[in-house]
Amino acid sequence: MRQGVFAALVVSALLLGPLSGAYAENFDPDRATFDPESKFVITPFGAIIGDPAQVADLSTDRIGFTYCSAMPDKTRGMLLMASIVIPAQGGADGGGHSMMMSVDQARAFIAHLRKAPEWAAVAAENKVGLFSKPIGDVIGTEGDAEYLVLKFVSDENNAGSVRIEHVLGGVTKAFGLGINPAVKFAAQAEFTLEKALAESPDAAPAEDAEKSKLFK
């Protein structure tokens, strides 16, 4: 499936539509905790499925929201798809973006995001403006290699933030998150991945695997 087509499907599936702005207070864009029981949240741009973290599309300055799903692949095992839904705003149509990772890559992605508060403090203390943590060559939506990296930023006011950069065909898509939203995105991704792994038929308990050897 083409990346643009998938993005459009992501938006149509996850954006429930505009609701009264009076309910926008239900969503706290700076909250660090993730609620797996949340069915949807109300944002100034409409209702979004789940409990997303808020991000900024750095190429357009539009606001986006995270969503994670997982799916098994016959040759690559379980895959995490970390998506960003960008609702229509400022007269522009909505859009979306996705990053697909193997289990090991997803766990590195999660661990790095979770370290954001600590690394931001270290960067500020040592006046390090930016440093990178590569995730590496992730899985393209059409099987092509893509490259994903997390960058941790400390500005002149010692305010930390995280930048996700995803290289597609030589073009970089970049998204910015505050420290708390980065931690929330990590929790959202981890919950999705570990739940999918636990429910996978290949995730039988070790003792069952040992017993099965008796019946080969």
C-alpha positions, 0 to 999 in steps of 0.5 A: 500500500502506498504511504499516502494512501495508508495515511489517508486511511489512518486519518479516516479511521482515527479522526471521529470528527469535530465536536464542540470546542467546549470539550477540548479541556478533556485532552491535556496535551502535556500529560505524560501518562497513557490511559489504555482504557480510553476509547477516545479524547476530545481535542480542539480539532475533533475526537481522536480514537484512543489516548494519543500524545500530541506532536507537531509536524515540523514541516507545516507547524500543524498539530498531530496525534499519535496512534499505535497498532501491531500486526504479525508478519510471516517473515518478520514477526510482530511489527509495530506501526507507530502512526501520526494523525494530522486533523484538518486545520488552518484550512488544510486537509488532514493527513497522516504518517506511519513508521513500521518497526520490528519488535527489537526496533520498537523496544529501542524506540520506546526505551529512547522516548522514555529516557527523554526527561533524563536526557533532556536534563543532561543535555541542558546541564552540559549545554548539548544542543542536540544529540541523536539516537538512531533506530536504524533501517526500519521497514517501509510500507512497500518493503523498501528500507527507510531510516528512523532516528530520534533526536533530543534537543535542548534550546537556549532556555534549557527547554528539552524536546524530542524530534522524530525524523523518518527518512522516506526516499531521501525526504525527511519527515520530522515531528516534534514532541515535548518531554511529557508527550514523548513519555506518553508516546512510549507508554502507548507504543509499549502497551500496544506492542506487548499486548499484541505479543501476549495475544499472538499464537506464537506467544505460548508459555514456555512450559507449553513449548516444552510439553509440545516436544513430547508430541512431535 
